[in-house]
Amino acid sequence: MLPDGAATRSGAKLRHDAFVYESDEQFSTQMSQVLAGGLDEGAAVVAVTSRGNWSLLRAVLGERASSVQFMDRDEVYLRPAKALARYDATLRHHLGKGAPAVRVVGEVQFGPTEKEWGEWTAYEALTNRAFADKAAWIVCPYDARVLPQSVIDDVWRTHPNVITSERQASSLYEGVEAVTRALAPRYEALPRLAPLPPAPDGQAFRDLLAARLAAAGVPGVPTLDMLVAANEVYANAERHGGGVTLVRTGRVEGRFVCEISDAGAGLDDPYAGYVPPASEDGPGAGLWVARQLTWRLDLLTSPQGLTARLWL
């Protein structure tokens, strides 16, 4: 049995649940209850699922489905940083327009590889931090018929509550820090990268990097994205990391990579920049921008100090 919507009414904070299911009927019955309950209480209601599951929900909701915002999960769960930004914008939009709360059914697309499973598991943990102050109830459905058992097991680590036949608190919930530290990428040298000549300032750094991007045949728009992202990381290293000590660039696995190392001791939070910043110039804003503009940004403790590895 699902709980009522008291925790998602105005003034309440985030409720983040997982729902493990084994049949289409389970999915449509339980998740339509979540969405219909949100409509009953006047909340904004969003379903981020596969298009096949859209059909299941619409069949149960009937005419009420027209009041639900349906979003294709394959367009939302492109990368963890992008997904967090999309959710942040969606929650801000509905709450800013006066909705007392937002209910979301969010079906994560985990991808085919073990590395991607870890990245999206970290995303699920980060959701608890990113939207902790939002009046929202986010339920994440997990299809036990198709997802790897390790992904299903991690449900209990990343969600404070899990719905199976009924909603229950997870005794295995570890909190954001424990999960993200365990899943954080470890430093491994990329020998094919070439050092960039030392730059006296940020403008010289951008000019040198632009030349490397051009030589690597990177098109115009991606080049601008990398220049902006790398400049944010470079400025952080100069301001907070004791200065840039080494920059290396090159192609790895078909992608352009820029590594920026500084003299600092490293970051306590390997996922810094994933949580939406409070303001455009507030703490974490630079890394947030860098994560949005690149395919991936790894923050690694390396022999050089802190190494930020930007993938385009």
N, C-alpha and C positions, 0 to 999 in steps of 0.2 A: 504494500500500500504506500502511495506517495504522500508526503506531507502537504499541508496547505501552503498558501503563499505568504504567510506572515513575514518570513525572513526576506522577502523581496519587495515589501512595501516601502514607501518613502521613508528615508532615514535609516534603513537597514543597510548592512554591508554585504559583501560578496558571499554567496553560497556557491561552492564549486563541487559538483557531484560527478561521479562516473556511473554509467549504466551498462552492465554486462548482459548481453542477450544472446539467444541461440536460435531465434526464429523471427521471421517477418512479422508474425502476429504479436510476439512480445514487443518488438520495436514499435509497431504502429499503435498498439494499445497504450503502452506506458508513455511514449513520447507525445502522443496526441493529448494525453491527460495533462502533461506539463504545459503544453501550448494553450490548451483550452482553459486551464486554470489561470494562466496569465491574462488571457482575454477577459475572464470573469472579474479579475481584480483591477482591470484597467491598465495593466502594464503594456509596454511595447513588447511584441513577440517576434522572435527571429528564429528561423530554422536554417542552419548551415549544414546541409547533408548532400549525399549523392542525389542525382536526379531521380534515380529509382526509388529512393526513400521519400523524395518529394511526393511521388505518386501515392505511396502508402499513406502518408500523413494526410494528403488532400482527400483521399477516399474516406477516411474516418471523420475528418473535420467538416466535410461538406461545404456549405456556403461560408462557414466561418474561416475557411482557408484563405479567403480574400483579405482578411485582416492580418494575416501573417506575412512578414517579410521573408521570402525564400531567397537563399543565396547558395550558389553552387560551390560545394566544398573544394572542387578542383581549381577554382579561381581564387579561393581564400587561402588555402593551405599550400601556398607555393614555397615559402620559406618561413621559418619560425618568426624572424623579425618582421617580415611583411604581414604575417597573420596577426601578430600582436598589434601592429599599427592599424590594421583593418578593423579589428575588434574595438580598439580604443576609439577610432573615429565613429563606429556604429553606436557604441554606448554613449559617447558624448553627444552625438546627434539626437538620440531619442530622449536622453535625460535633459538635454538643453532645450528641447521643445516642450518640456513639461510633463513627460511621462513619469509617474511615481516610481517606476522600476522597469527593468528590462529582463525578460526571460529569453534564454537562448538554448536551443538544442544544437550543439556544435560537434559534428562528427569529424574528428581529425583524420587527415589522410597521411598515414604513417610512411608510405613509400616501401620499396622492395628490399632495401639493404639494412643490415644491422646498424650501420653508422647512422642512417636516417632514423631508425627506431629510437636510438639514443638521443638524437637532436630533438625529436618531437616529444619524447618523454621529458626532457629538460624543459621544453616549451610548456607542457602541462603543469610542471612544478612552478614555473615562472608566472603562469596565469594567476596563481594565488597572491603573488606580490604585486603584479602589474595592476590588478583591478580590485585590490583589497578594500578601497574606499568607495567602490561603486555599488549602488543599490541594484544588484543583479543576481540572478540565479542562472548559472551556466551548467547544463547537464551534457556530459560528453559520452555518447553511445559508443560501445566497443562490441563489435561483432565477433563473438568467440568462435564462429564457424570459419573465419578466414584470417584472423589476426594471429601472429605467432604467440605461443604461450608466454614467452618472456615479456611481451608487451602487455598481455592481460595481467600478468603478475605485478607489473609495475603500476597498474591502476591503483592498487592499495597504498603505494608509496606516495603518489602524487595528488590524490584526492582525499580531502578530509572525510568525505562520506561516499559510500558506494551503494548503488541500488542493484540488487539482484531480484529476489522475490519481494523484498522490502528494503527500505532505506536503513542503512546502519553506519555507525561511525567506524572508520578504519583504525584498527589497533596497530597497523603497520605504517601509518602515515608518518613520514620523516621530516616534513617541512622543506622549504625551498632550498636552504643552504646545503643541507645534507645531500639532497638529490643532485643538485647542480654541481657540487664539488666532485661527487663520484663520477659524474658523466662528462666533466670538463675535458677537452682535448689535451693531450700531452704533447710536449715539444718533441718533434723529430726534424732533424735538419733536412733541408731541401737542397741537395748539392748542385742542382742545375741553375740556381739563381746567381746572378752576377752583381757585384757591389756597384752602387751608384757613387760617383765622385762626391766628396764632402761638399755640402752647400753652406754658404755663409748666412743664409736667411731663407725664409719661407718662399719668397719669390724665386730665388735661384733653385730651390728644391723642386718647385712646380715646373720650372722650365726644363730641368734635367729629366724629370719623370715624364713630361709630355714628349720629349724626344724619344725616350725608351718605348712609350706607347705607340708612337708613330712608326718606329722601326719594327715593332712587333705586329704592325698591321691592324691595330685596334681601331674600329670605326669612331666617328666623331662623338656621338652621344655617350657611348660607354666610356670614351676617353674623358669626357667632362665629368661623368659620375665618379670615376676613379680619382681624378684630380681633386675634386671637392672632398671625397671621403678621406683620401690620403692626407690632404691638408689639415683636416680636423684631427687626425691621429698625430700628425707631425707637430701641430700646435700643442696638443696635450702633452706630448713627450717633452717638448721644450719648456712648457710651463710647470708640469707636475712631476716629470720623470728624470729630472737632472740633466736633460739635454739629449738630443739624438746622437747615438754612437755609431749606428750602421744602418744603411738602407740597401736592400738587395731587391732585384726585380728579375722576371723571366717568365717563361711559359712552363706550366706544370699540368699534365693531364689535360692539355688543350685549353687551359685557362691562363690568363695573365695574372701574375701574383706580384704583390709589392709587400715586402717585409720592412717594418720600421722598428728598430731596437733602440731602447734608451738605457740610461744608467740607473734607473730606479730599481727598487727591490721587487717590483711586480704588484699586481692587484690582488686584493683579498677576494674579489668577486670576478670569476672568469666570465661571467655573463653580464658584466656591466654594459649598459647601453641597450639592453633589451627592454627595460621598463620605460614606458613613455615619460619624458621629462615634464616637470611641472611648468616650465616655461622654455622659450626658445633659447635662452642663454643661461639656463639653470644647470645644476650638476647633472652630468650624464648626457647633455644635449648633443655634444659633439660626437660621441660614440653612437648615439641614437641615429644621427644623420648618416654616419659612416655605415652603419648596419643596413640602413634602408637603401643605400646606393650601390652596395656590393652584393655579390652572390653569397659570400660568407666572410665573416671577420672573426679570426681566432685570436684570443688573448692568451699568450703562452709565457710561462716562466722558462727562460732559456739561459744558457751560459752567459749571454750578453746582458742579461737583466730581464726586462719585460720586452717581449717581441709581439707586435701586432702584425698579423698576417692577413692581408686583404686579398680576396679572390674576386676576380671580375668574370 
